[in-house]
């Protein structure tokens, strides 16, 4: 295969990956953010004490945001409709997955903020 034929096949998605690669990446990042958020929520609830729950919450927010942005970009740039093999359905599924990771991370940070307050003081 010549170099020009390899470049043409790569541009069409034949060698490097098909149209689902971006959607699969967004799904993976969103699922990772959701898993990190669930572990951080368990840490904030006191069920496991592996490390700092606040760091896990921030990581879940970051991963969820990246997954959502990747999914929206892929959904906006994919050609064709659902069922054409371009990964549009995967990108649509990845959007709420990433948003769920962001919401879980926010819940963890809210719980951690409440745990850091002194017991005898009322919030102003």
Secondary structure, 3 states (H helix, E strand, C coil): CCHHHHHHHHHHCCCCCCCCHHHHHHHHHHHHHHHHHHHHHHHHCCCCCCCCHHHHHHHHHHHHHHHHHHHHHHHHHCCCCCCCCCCHHHHHHHHHHHHHHHHHHHHHHHHHHHHHCCCCCCCC
